[in-house]
Each structure stands twice: as structure tokens, then as C-alpha cells.
Amino acid sequence: MQAKTKKPSLLVIRKNALLPGFLIASGFILLFSCCARAEDRPSSSPTPSVKEEPIRPIPQTLPLDSRKVLLGQKLFTDPILSHDNTISCASCHSLAKGGTDRRVRSIGINQAEGEINAPTVFNSGLHFKEFWDGRANTLEDQVDGPLLNTKEMGSTWNEVLAKVRVSSSYPVAFKQIYPDGIDAKNIRDALSEYERSLITPNSRFDRFLRGEKEAITQTEKDGYRKFKSYGCVSCHEGVDVGGNMFQPLGVMGDFFANRTVTKADLGRFNVTGKEEDKFVFKVPSLRNIALTAPYFHDGSAKTLEDAVSTMAAYQLGRDLSPEDLAQIVAFLKSLTGEYNGKPLE
């Protein structure tokens, strides 16, 4: 039976915050004030102090076990984890494609199409929960999702362990790191340590926050000013510019009107079963957002401009001016960082 279309709840999950509108794109939700407009201010602005800003730079390094990172990288790129040995974690989360596959929905074993847009793996270790509906509390918990999903890797832990234990290289590598050798817990641990290493510091915007006044253009500075004055940072804050709360999709308009609502559209409701959690999703990170089209949990927005303007209509009930749209998009593009010292493309 298909779910009936229902207008999203106006409930705001985060307490003690005035959140009149939300802009969700695949990556992300951009939150604008429904009534406030960006003030006319001098076009130039001083370089901010990191302590004064709601967004913080990504750290250059993290304290991780390099042995686990290398082992996790091997597992992440190895199709042996899938039932038919054709799909690896990297198949849907390619580091060459912004940590995604740039598909509306990913393709798993037997050419099965997934049910939701694959989020980027970059900076996922900075999130407070994993998946669009937040059903996994940690990266370790997240591993079972794609591995056991019949439309993704379609495997079982018994099958994975049997294959890994008879491989030519894994037994020795695991024994050097884990006294108890190969088991599901240790595979989860190695994969998660690798995923935590996938940070993308040194975006031009991070350099701006650290004091490089000319690291971003005046247009990007104006876009950031409007990003703040509209209220976007109420949801997109901190080191990952999001990824730290849940919010509903659709406030000033019904995003799900004139369409058949799927299970994926129900969001957090699939985890809690609470009516108020229908159409509620984890606020995604805006880091590297320019590289992760298509956008939204359903991949329905093809470009960043489409995502921003579409959500402005549903969340604000009005059109953005061409200038506002261009400046906000320009700012978002300044959030593209580096991986292993090389700019992401």
C-alpha cells in the first residue's frame, strides 16, 4: 500500500530556536527567515574571527590510527564485501566524485536501484548521526546498512567473514592490529576509522575564517552575509556546516504535493514511528556541496541553483532575486575543500 500524501508538519524539532523556513538540498537544508531580508550594508566586510563565527574551519588533521585507516581503505574499495563481489563502498561513494556517485539513486548488486540519494562520505565522521533519517548513531553502526541491504551490497556478515578470512592478505593485516583477528566488530572499526580520515580542510572559506582576507571574493562574502542574515546558519553551523540536527522539509509550501509519497520521503518517521517525524531529515553538511549534485534526499534538483531556488519557494513562499541566488550559490561553492592536500574537483 502506498503512503498517502500528507502536508509536512510545521513542528520544529530543535528547541529554543526560531526556525521559520528550511532549505533542504542533497545535500543540504538552507534555512532562511520568512520575513527578514538581507540588510543593505557596506559591500566590504572585515575578515572575521573564528571565535565570532557560527561556522568553524575543519581541522587539518585528526588523531587516528594510521594502520586502521589503511586497512579500512582496502576494505572500503574491495567488492568482496558484496554478495556477488561487484559492489564496494566506493562504488556509491567515489572520492573522485565528491564522495558520492552523482546519481539520483545508487545502483547496487544485480543492477538494483536504491531508494534514496547517496550522501557524501566526506566529513561524515563529523556528523551527529548517519543516514538521512539518522537511524545510525555512529559510523560503526552505519556499516551494516549498505552491507546488508538487498538493493545495495546484499551480503550477510557470515558471508563477508568467510570471504575475508580466506583472502590472501586480510588475515595477517587484521592480526597485526586486532588481537582477536577478523570479526564483524573489527571490520566495522577499520572501515569507520578510514571514513573518519576523509576530512576536507582548507576550503577557501576556511582560509578566510583563519584570516586570509582575500581567500574568497566579494561576491562570496556578500553571499555569506546573506546566508547569515537570512538565518541559514541556524541549521548550518559548526565545523561541518550542518550534520548536527534534524529538521522538517516543507514549511511554507507542501514539497510532497502532487506526488506519491515513498517510504524514503517519510524520513525520520521510519525510525521513530512518530507522526511529527514525518518528512523530517538530518540536516546534511554543506561541505563540498558544489560537487555532490543531484540534490535533496530524492535527487530531484539537478543543480545547486535549482536546489536553492526551489527550496526558497517552498520554505519562504517567494522567489529569490537573481542577485541573492547568485551570491548564496557563490558562497556555497567556496566551501569546497581539499583531500590529502589536493583540491577536490
C-alpha positions in Angstrom: 0.0 0.0 0.0 1.3 3.4 -0.9 1.5 6.1 1.7 -0.9 9.0 1.3 0.4 12.4 0.6 0.4 14.5 3.8 1.4 18.1 4.3 4.6 18.2 6.3 4.4 19.0 10.0 5.3 22.6 10.9 6.9 21.2 14.1 10.4 22.5 14.6 12.4 19.8 16.2 15.2 22.0 17.6 14.2 23.7 20.8 14.8 27.3 21.7 15.4 28.4 18.1 13.1 30.4 15.8 13.3 28.4 12.5 10.7 29.9 10.1 12.0 28.2 7.0 14.3 25.5 5.8 16.1 24.9 2.6 17.0 21.3 2.1 19.3 20.1 -0.6 21.3 16.9 -1.0 22.8 17.5 0.4 21.5 20.3 2.3 18.9 22.4 4.1 19.3 26.1 3.7 17.3 28.0 6.3 16.1 31.5 5.5 13.9 33.8 7.6 10.5 34.1 6.1 10.3 37.8 6.6 13.8 39.1 7.1 15.7 40.4 4.1 19.5 40.8 3.9 20.2 44.4 5.0 21.9 46.9 2.8 25.3 47.1 4.3 28.7 48.2 3.0 29.9 45.8 0.4 33.2 45.3 2.1 33.5 43.4 5.3 36.4 42.7 7.7 37.9 39.3 8.0 36.0 37.5 10.8 37.5 36.0 13.9 36.9 32.2 14.0 35.5 32.5 17.6 32.9 35.1 16.4 31.6 32.9 13.5 28.9 30.2 13.6 31.0 28.2 11.1 34.3 26.8 12.1 37.2 25.5 9.9 37.7 21.8 9.5 40.9 20.8 11.5 44.0 20.0 9.4 44.4 16.5 11.0 42.6 14.2 13.3 44.1 11.7 15.9 43.6 8.4 14.0 45.3 5.1 13.9 47.1 5.0 10.5 47.1 1.2 10.4 43.4 1.0 10.8 43.0 3.8 8.2 44.9 1.8 5.6 43.1 -1.4 6.4 39.8 0.4 6.2 40.7 1.9 2.9 41.4 -1.5 1.5 38.0 -2.8 2.7 36.2 0.3 1.5 37.4 -0.2 -2.1 37.0 -4.0 -2.1 33.9 -5.5 -3.7 34.5 -8.7 -1.7 32.1 -7.2 0.9 29.2 -7.5 -1.5 27.3 -10.7 -2.2 28.3 -11.1 -5.8 31.7 -9.3 -5.5 30.7 -6.5 -7.8 30.0 -3.6 -5.4 32.3 -1.8 -3.0 31.6 1.0 -0.6 33.5 3.2 -3.1 31.0 2.3 -5.9 28.5 4.7 -4.4 30.9 6.9 -2.5 33.7 7.7 -5.0 36.3 10.1 -3.7 36.7 11.3 -7.3 33.0 12.4 -7.4 32.7 14.4 -4.2 32.3 11.2 -2.1 29.1 10.3 -4.0 28.2 8.6 -7.3 26.3 11.7 -8.6 23.3 9.6 -9.4 19.7 10.3 -8.4 19.8 6.9 -6.6 22.7 4.4 -6.5 22.9 1.1 -8.3 23.6 -2.0 -6.2 24.1 -5.7 -6.9 22.1 -7.1 -9.8 21.6 -3.5 -11.1 19.1 -2.9 -8.3 18.2 0.8 -7.9 18.3 2.2 -4.4 15.6 4.1 -2.6 17.3 7.4 -1.7 20.1 9.7 -2.9 23.5 8.6 -1.6 25.1 11.3 0.7 28.8 12.1 0.5 31.2 10.1 2.6 33.5 13.1 3.0 33.4 14.6 6.5 30.8 12.0 7.6 32.7 11.4 10.8 31.8 14.9 11.8 28.0 14.2 11.8 26.0 13.6 14.9 24.2 10.7 13.3 24.4 8.8 10.0 21.9 8.4 7.1 19.2 10.9 6.0 16.9 9.6 8.7 19.6 9.4 11.4 19.0 5.7 12.1 22.7 5.0 12.9 24.3 6.8 15.8 27.8 6.2 14.7 29.9 5.3 11.6 30.3 1.8 13.1 26.5 1.4 13.3 26.2 2.7 9.7 28.3 -0.1 8.2 25.5 -2.7 8.4 23.1 -0.5 6.4 24.6 -0.8 2.9 26.3 -4.2 3.6 23.0 -6.0 4.4 20.7 -4.0 2.2 19.5 -6.3 -0.7 19.4 -3.4 -3.1 23.0 -2.3 -2.2 25.7 -4.8 -1.3 23.2 -7.6 -0.5 25.5 -9.6 1.8 25.5 -11.1 5.3 28.0 -11.0 8.0 28.6 -14.8 7.8 29.3 -14.4 4.1 31.6 -11.5 4.5 33.6 -13.1 7.3 34.0 -16.3 5.3 35.4 -14.5 2.3 37.7 -12.1 4.3 39.1 -14.9 6.4 40.2 -16.9 3.3 41.7 -14.0 1.4 45.4 -13.8 0.8 46.1 -10.5 2.7 43.4 -9.8 5.3 44.2 -12.4 8.0 47.7 -11.1 8.5 46.7 -7.4 8.4 43.9 -7.9 10.9 46.1 -9.9 13.3 48.7 -7.1 13.4 46.1 -4.6 14.5 43.4 -6.7 16.3 44.4 -9.5 18.7 41.1 -11.3 18.1 41.6 -11.1 14.3 38.8 -10.9 11.8 35.3 -10.4 13.1 32.4 -8.1 12.3 33.3 -5.6 15.1 36.8 -5.2 13.8 35.7 -4.8 10.2 33.3 -2.1 11.3 36.1 -0.4 13.3 38.6 -0.4 10.4 36.0 1.0 7.9 34.9 3.7 10.4 38.5 4.8 11.1 39.1 5.2 7.4 35.8 7.1 6.9 36.8 9.5 9.8 40.0 10.2 7.9 38.0 11.6 4.9 38.1 15.2 6.0 38.4 18.1 3.6 40.1 21.0 5.2 41.5 24.2 3.6 38.4 25.3 1.6 38.8 28.9 0.5 36.2 29.8 3.1 38.1 28.1 5.9 41.2 30.0 4.9 39.0 33.2 5.0 37.9 32.3 8.5 41.5 31.8 9.5 42.4 35.3 8.5 43.1 35.2 4.7 41.0 38.2 3.8 41.3 37.7 0.0 40.7 33.9 0.1 37.1 34.5 -1.1 35.7 37.1 -3.4 33.5 40.0 -2.6 30.5 38.2 -4.1 31.2 35.2 -1.9 31.5 37.5 1.2 28.1 39.0 0.3 26.7 35.5 -0.1 27.9 34.5 3.3 26.5 37.7 4.8 23.1 36.9 3.4 23.5 33.3 4.4 23.7 34.5 8.0 21.2 37.3 7.9 18.5 35.1 6.3 19.1 32.6 9.1 20.7 29.7 7.2 23.2 29.3 10.0 20.5 28.3 12.4 20.7 24.9 10.9 24.0 25.0 9.0 26.6 25.8 11.7 29.7 24.3 13.2 32.6 22.6 11.6 30.6 20.6 9.1 28.1 23.4 8.2 25.3 21.1 9.1 25.0 17.4 10.0 24.1 18.2 13.6 20.3 18.2 13.9 17.0 17.1 12.3 14.5 19.4 10.6 11.3 19.0 8.5 11.3 19.5 4.8 8.5 21.9 3.7 7.2 24.8 5.9 5.8 27.5 3.6 4.8 25.0 0.9 4.0 21.3 0.5 7.1 19.8 -1.0 5.3 16.4 -1.4 2.2 17.7 -3.1 1.2 16.1 -6.5 3.4 13.1 -6.0 3.2 9.6 -4.5 5.0 9.7 -1.1 7.6 6.9 -0.8 9.0 5.3 2.3 12.2 7.3 1.8 10.1 10.6 1.8 8.9 9.8 5.4 12.4 10.4 6.7 12.8 10.2 10.5 9.3 8.7 10.8 10.8 5.4 9.6 13.0 5.3 12.7 10.7 6.7 15.4 7.2 5.9 14.2 6.1 9.3 15.5 3.7 11.3 13.3 5.6 14.5 14.0 8.7 13.0 12.5 7.2 12.5 9.0 9.2 14.4 6.4 11.9 15.2 8.9 15.5 14.6 7.8 19.0 15.1 9.2 20.4 18.4 8.1 23.2 17.5 5.7 26.6 19.1 5.6 27.1 21.8 3.0 30.8 21.0 2.8 31.8 20.4 -0.9 28.1 20.8 -1.9 29.1 22.1 -5.3 30.4 18.6 -6.1 27.5 16.5 -5.0 24.6 17.1 -7.4 21.8 16.0 -7.8 20.3 17.4 -4.6 17.7 16.6 -2.0 17.1 13.1 -0.5 15.3 12.2 -3.7 17.9 13.7 -6.1 15.2 15.9 -7.7 17.2 19.1 -8.1 19.8 18.9 -10.8 21.9 21.9 -10.0 22.8 24.0 -6.9 20.8 26.9 -8.4 17.8 24.6 -8.8 18.1 23.5 -5.2 18.4 26.9 -3.7 15.6 28.5 -5.7 13.2 25.5 -5.4 13.6 25.4 -1.6 13.3 29.2 -1.3 9.8 28.9 -2.9 8.7 26.1 -0.6 10.3 27.4 2.6 9.9 31.1 2.1 6.9 31.3 -0.2 8.6 33.7 -2.6 11.3 33.9 -5.3 14.9 34.9 -4.5 16.2 37.8 -6.5 18.8 36.8 -9.1 21.4 38.7 -7.1 20.6 36.8 -3.9 20.6 33.5 -5.6 23.9 34.1 -7.3 25.6 35.3 -4.2 24.4 32.5 -2.0 25.4 29.9 -4.5 28.9 31.6 -4.9 29.4 31.3 -1.1 28.4 27.7 -1.1 31.0 27.0 -3.8 33.7 28.4 -1.6 33.1 25.5 0.9 34.8 23.0 -1.4 37.9 21.8 0.4 41.0 19.6 -0.1 41.6 15.9 0.4 45.2 14.8 1.1 46.4 18.3 0.2 44.8 18.4 -3.2 41.7 20.5 -4.1 38.5 18.4 -4.7 37.0 18.7 -8.2 
